[in-house]
């Protein structure tokens, strides 16, 4: 089924088959409700004034919707290749056996938490290396219940993992557009230009300073680089398993990143010290003394707390934009934020 076919399907059926569409519209502050109305009819009926209030044009929303749907539809056949990733416990720094066995599945967001030196990076390295009793931790990693053949880890076409570290940088000075076009061609993307456009659009939703696809790779800021790496791994690389080391240091919109990533049927594993990211994940692996000590599932109370943290993050992001743009921060700024009861001393 293609994009144009989806436009003429009643929303009730569409949301039943593609529930992530509701998340797409809610990320723009719009509500999508099941009914007999088609997606095209809903789109045509959107109030122009509301779109202007949201800082959107009908054309921009339409393009974002097209790119989003095209990406999601292109992934559906490929994401079935990895149905599970299982971590079998090894041994901690003192030689004590890890009691935990953890299975991760597509669509989940998992965080690895713990103090500095607790073994977080070692665990994510074990996943990236498909460890099988051959690393200091002696853990074993299974894909779909089986050991990944050793030769597969060195073959980009067969390796299901994309690992983005804190120190990942581009060595090529090709323009961003050319780099992505080459990568999409190597990956045999059906529509190379659409894949490139979708990747740039995805990246620009993560970073505060939109990247110019005509700029050289080494001209990108740290935040733009990490945003592009994430987008490239998700869209063009289409990696079933994405590993990210300390996303809070990436200079990207963390809340928006998690929203977008939840729409893709992949396994996402983050190493983090950020409480907001940890609480918004599906569950977190707690590390201590080099071992996995506990598995904590996020509940309703934690998700409510995560929303409060996200609102605070939005305050900081708004302040950052004002300062970067050379604006003054007026007295009563916090009272004029969305949800505040008073503004400028007035109700």
C-alpha positions as CSV (number, residue, x, y, z in Angstrom):
1,X,0.0,0.0,0.0
2,X,1.3,3.4,-0.9
3,X,0.8,7.0,0.4
4,X,-2.0,7.8,-1.9
5,X,-3.9,4.7,-1.1
6,X,-3.8,5.6,2.6
7,X,-5.3,9.0,2.0
8,X,-8.7,7.5,0.9
9,X,-9.1,5.0,3.8
10,X,-11.5,5.8,6.6
11,X,-9.7,6.9,9.8
12,X,-11.2,4.1,11.9
13,X,-9.6,1.5,9.7
14,X,-6.4,3.5,9.2
15,X,-5.8,4.0,13.0
16,X,-6.4,0.3,13.7
17,X,-3.8,-0.7,11.1
18,X,-1.3,2.2,11.6
19,X,-1.8,3.5,15.2
20,X,1.4,5.6,14.9
21,X,-0.5,8.1,12.7
22,X,-2.2,9.4,15.9
23,X,1.2,10.1,17.4
24,X,2.3,12.0,14.2
25,X,-0.6,14.4,14.4
26,X,-0.4,14.8,18.2
27,X,3.3,15.8,17.9
28,X,2.0,18.9,15.9
29,X,-0.8,19.6,18.5
30,X,-3.5,18.1,16.3
31,X,-6.0,15.4,17.2
32,X,-6.9,12.5,14.9
33,X,-10.0,10.5,15.8
34,X,-11.4,7.3,14.4
35,X,-14.4,7.7,12.2
36,X,-15.8,7.4,8.6
37,X,-13.8,10.4,7.5
38,X,-10.8,9.7,5.3
39,X,-7.4,11.0,6.0
40,X,-7.6,13.3,2.9
41,X,-10.9,14.7,4.1
42,X,-9.5,15.3,7.6
43,X,-6.5,17.0,6.1
44,X,-8.6,19.2,3.8
45,X,-10.9,20.2,6.7
46,X,-8.0,21.5,9.0
47,X,-8.6,25.1,10.1
48,X,-6.1,27.4,8.5
49,X,-6.0,29.7,11.5
50,X,-5.1,26.8,13.8
51,X,-2.3,25.8,11.4
52,X,-1.0,29.4,11.5
53,X,-1.1,29.3,15.3
54,X,1.0,26.2,15.3
55,X,3.5,27.8,12.9
56,X,2.6,25.4,10.1
57,X,1.4,25.7,6.5
58,X,-0.8,23.1,4.9
59,X,2.1,22.4,2.5
60,X,4.6,21.8,5.3
61,X,2.3,19.5,7.2
62,X,1.5,17.6,4.0
63,X,5.1,17.1,3.1
64,X,5.9,16.0,6.7
65,X,3.0,13.5,6.6
66,X,4.2,12.2,3.2
67,X,7.7,11.7,4.4
68,X,6.6,10.1,7.6
69,X,4.2,7.7,6.0
70,X,6.7,6.8,3.2
71,X,9.3,6.0,5.8
72,X,7.0,3.9,8.0
73,X,5.6,1.9,5.0
74,X,9.1,1.2,3.7
75,X,10.2,-0.2,7.1
76,X,7.3,-2.6,7.6
77,X,8.8,-5.5,5.7
78,X,12.3,-5.0,7.0
79,X,11.6,-4.7,10.7
80,X,10.4,-8.3,11.0
81,X,14.0,-9.5,10.5
82,X,14.8,-8.8,14.1
83,X,12.1,-10.0,16.5
84,X,14.1,-10.1,19.7
85,X,17.5,-9.2,21.3
86,X,18.3,-11.2,24.4
87,X,21.1,-10.4,26.9
88,X,22.3,-13.4,29.0
89,X,24.1,-12.2,32.1
90,X,27.8,-12.8,32.6
91,X,29.9,-11.8,35.6
92,X,30.6,-8.6,37.4
93,X,33.9,-7.1,38.4
94,X,34.3,-9.4,41.4
95,X,33.4,-12.5,39.4
96,X,29.8,-12.8,40.7
97,X,27.4,-14.2,38.2
98,X,24.7,-11.8,36.8
99,X,21.3,-13.2,37.6
100,X,19.4,-11.2,34.9
101,X,18.3,-12.4,31.5
102,X,16.6,-9.6,29.5
103,X,14.8,-9.8,26.1
104,X,14.2,-6.6,24.1
105,X,11.7,-6.4,21.3
106,X,11.0,-4.0,18.4
107,X,9.1,-0.8,19.3
108,X,10.7,-0.7,22.8
109,X,12.9,2.1,24.2
110,X,15.3,0.9,26.9
111,X,17.7,2.9,29.0
112,X,20.9,1.8,30.8
113,X,21.4,3.8,34.0
114,X,23.8,3.8,36.9
115,X,26.7,5.9,38.3
116,X,29.9,6.6,36.4
117,X,32.0,3.4,36.3
118,X,29.1,1.1,36.9
119,X,29.5,-0.7,33.6
120,X,26.9,1.1,31.3
121,X,29.3,1.5,28.4
122,X,30.5,-2.1,28.8
123,X,27.0,-3.4,28.4
124,X,26.1,-1.3,25.3
125,X,29.5,-2.4,23.8
126,X,28.6,-6.0,24.5
127,X,25.4,-5.5,22.5
128,X,27.2,-3.8,19.7
129,X,29.8,-6.5,19.5
130,X,27.3,-9.4,19.8
131,X,29.3,-10.7,22.7
132,X,29.3,-14.4,23.2
133,X,31.4,-15.3,26.3
134,X,34.3,-13.5,24.5
135,X,34.4,-10.1,26.3
136,X,35.5,-9.3,29.9
137,X,31.8,-9.4,31.1
138,X,31.4,-12.9,29.5
139,X,27.8,-12.0,28.5
140,X,26.0,-13.6,25.6
141,X,23.9,-11.7,23.1
142,X,21.2,-13.5,21.0
143,X,19.3,-12.2,18.0
144,X,15.9,-14.0,17.5
145,X,17.1,-16.6,20.0
146,X,20.3,-17.5,18.1
147,X,23.9,-16.4,18.1
148,X,24.7,-13.9,15.2
149,X,27.3,-15.5,12.9
150,X,30.7,-13.7,13.6
151,X,31.1,-12.7,10.0
152,X,27.7,-10.8,10.1
153,X,29.1,-8.2,12.5
154,X,31.5,-7.0,9.8
155,X,29.0,-6.9,7.0
156,X,26.9,-3.7,7.0
157,X,24.2,-5.4,5.0
158,X,23.8,-8.1,7.7
159,X,24.7,-6.3,10.9
160,X,21.4,-5.2,12.5
161,X,23.0,-2.6,14.9
162,X,23.8,1.1,14.4
163,X,25.9,2.4,17.3
164,X,26.2,6.2,17.8
165,X,28.7,7.0,20.4
166,X,29.5,10.3,22.2
167,X,32.5,10.8,20.0
168,X,31.2,9.8,16.6
169,X,32.2,12.4,14.0
170,X,32.3,12.6,10.2
171,X,35.6,12.3,8.4
172,X,34.3,13.1,4.9
173,X,33.8,16.7,3.9
174,X,31.2,15.8,1.3
175,X,28.1,18.0,1.3
176,X,25.4,16.4,3.5
177,X,23.1,15.8,0.5
178,X,25.8,13.9,-1.5
179,X,26.8,11.8,1.5
180,X,23.2,10.8,2.1
181,X,22.6,10.2,-1.6
182,X,25.6,7.8,-1.7
183,X,24.4,6.0,1.4
184,X,20.9,5.6,0.1
185,X,22.2,4.3,-3.2
186,X,24.4,1.7,-1.4
187,X,21.5,0.6,0.7
188,X,19.4,0.2,-2.5
189,X,16.7,2.6,-1.4
190,X,13.8,2.5,-3.8
191,X,13.6,6.3,-4.1
192,X,17.0,7.8,-3.2
193,X,15.9,11.5,-3.3
194,X,12.9,10.8,-1.1
195,X,15.1,8.9,1.4
196,X,17.5,11.8,1.5
197,X,14.7,14.4,2.0
198,X,13.1,12.3,4.8
199,X,16.5,11.9,6.6
200,X,17.2,15.7,6.5
201,X,13.6,16.4,7.7
202,X,13.9,13.9,10.5
203,X,17.3,15.4,11.6
204,X,15.9,18.9,11.5
205,X,13.1,18.0,13.9
206,X,15.8,17.0,16.5
207,X,18.2,19.9,16.4
208,X,17.6,23.5,17.4
209,X,19.6,24.8,14.4
210,X,18.4,23.2,11.1
211,X,21.1,21.8,9.0
212,X,21.7,22.9,5.4
213,X,22.0,19.8,3.2
214,X,24.4,21.7,0.9
215,X,26.9,22.3,3.7
216,X,29.9,20.0,4.2
217,X,29.7,17.2,6.8
218,X,32.5,18.6,8.9
219,X,30.8,22.0,9.0
220,X,28.0,20.6,11.2
221,X,27.8,21.4,14.8
222,X,27.9,18.6,17.4
223,X,24.1,18.6,17.8
224,X,23.5,18.6,14.1
225,X,26.0,15.8,13.6
226,X,24.3,13.6,16.2
227,X,20.8,14.4,14.9
228,X,21.9,13.5,11.3
229,X,23.5,10.3,12.5
230,X,20.4,9.2,14.3
231,X,18.2,10.1,11.3
232,X,20.5,8.3,8.9
233,X,20.6,5.2,11.0
234,X,16.8,5.1,11.3
235,X,15.7,6.1,7.8
236,X,18.4,5.1,5.3
237,X,20.4,2.6,7.3
238,X,17.0,1.1,8.5
239,X,18.9,-0.6,11.4
240,X,16.6,-2.8,13.5
241,X,18.7,-2.0,16.6
242,X,19.8,1.5,17.5
243,X,22.3,2.1,20.3
244,X,22.9,5.7,21.6
245,X,25.5,6.6,24.2
246,X,24.4,9.5,26.3
247,X,21.9,11.3,24.1
248,X,21.6,14.1,26.6
249,X,25.0,15.3,25.5
250,X,24.0,15.4,21.8
251,X,22.6,18.9,21.8
252,X,19.2,17.7,20.4
253,X,15.6,17.9,21.6
254,X,15.4,14.8,23.7
255,X,11.7,14.7,24.2
256,X,11.1,15.2,20.4
257,X,13.6,12.5,19.7
258,X,11.9,10.0,21.9
259,X,8.5,10.9,20.3
260,X,9.8,10.3,16.8
261,X,11.6,7.2,17.6
262,X,8.6,5.6,19.2
263,X,6.9,5.7,15.8
264,X,9.5,3.2,14.4
265,X,9.4,-0.5,15.1
266,X,13.0,-0.8,16.3
267,X,14.8,-1.6,19.4
268,X,16.3,1.6,20.9
269,X,18.9,1.3,23.7
270,X,20.2,4.5,25.4
271,X,23.0,5.0,27.9
272,X,21.8,8.0,30.0
273,X,22.1,10.0,33.2
274,X,19.1,12.1,32.2
275,X,16.1,11.3,34.5
276,X,13.6,12.5,31.8
277,X,14.8,10.1,29.2
278,X,14.9,7.2,31.8
279,X,11.3,7.9,32.9
280,X,10.0,8.2,29.3
281,X,11.6,4.8,28.3
282,X,9.7,1.5,28.5
283,X,12.1,0.2,31.1
284,X,15.6,0.7,32.4
285,X,18.5,-1.6,33.2
286,X,20.2,-0.6,36.4
287,X,24.0,-1.1,36.5
288,X,26.2,-1.4,39.6
289,X,29.8,-2.7,40.0
290,X,29.8,-3.9,36.4
291,X,26.6,-5.9,36.6
292,X,22.9,-5.7,35.6
293,X,21.3,-5.5,39.1
294,X,17.7,-4.6,38.3
295,X,15.1,-4.1,35.6
296,X,12.6,-1.3,36.3
297,X,9.5,-0.8,34.2
298,X,8.1,2.7,33.8
299,X,4.6,3.1,35.2
300,X,1.9,5.8,35.0
301,X,3.3,7.9,37.9
302,X,6.8,7.9,36.3
303,X,5.4,9.0,32.9
304,X,3.5,11.8,34.6
305,X,6.8,12.9,36.3
306,X,8.5,12.7,32.8
307,X,5.9,15.1,31.4
308,X,6.7,17.6,34.2
309,X,10.4,17.3,33.4
310,X,9.7,17.7,29.7
311,X,7.9,21.0,30.4
312,X,10.9,22.2,32.3
313,X,13.1,21.2,29.3
314,X,10.8,23.3,27.1
315,X,11.4,26.3,29.3
316,X,15.1,25.9,29.0
317,X,14.9,25.4,25.2
318,X,12.8,28.6,24.9
319,X,15.3,30.6,27.0
320,X,18.2,29.2,24.9
321,X,16.5,30.3,21.7
322,X,15.8,33.8,23.1
323,X,19.4,34.2,24.2
324,X,20.8,32.8,20.9
325,X,18.6,35.2,18.9
326,X,19.9,38.2,20.9
327,X,16.5,38.8,22.6
328,X,16.0,40.1,26.2
329,X,14.4,37.9,28.8
330,X,11.7,40.1,30.5
331,X,10.6,40.0,34.1
332,X,7.7,37.6,34.5
333,X,9.0,35.3,31.7
334,X,8.1,32.1,33.6
335,X,4.5,33.4,34.3
336,X,3.9,33.8,30.5
337,X,4.7,30.2,29.6
338,X,2.0,27.8,28.5
339,X,0.1,26.5,31.5
340,X,1.0,29.4,33.7
341,X,-2.0,31.0,35.6
342,X,-0.7,34.5,35.5
343,X,1.2,36.6,33.0
344,X,3.0,39.9,33.7
345,X,1.3,40.0,37.2
346,X,-2.2,39.7,35.7
347,X,-4.6,36.7,35.8
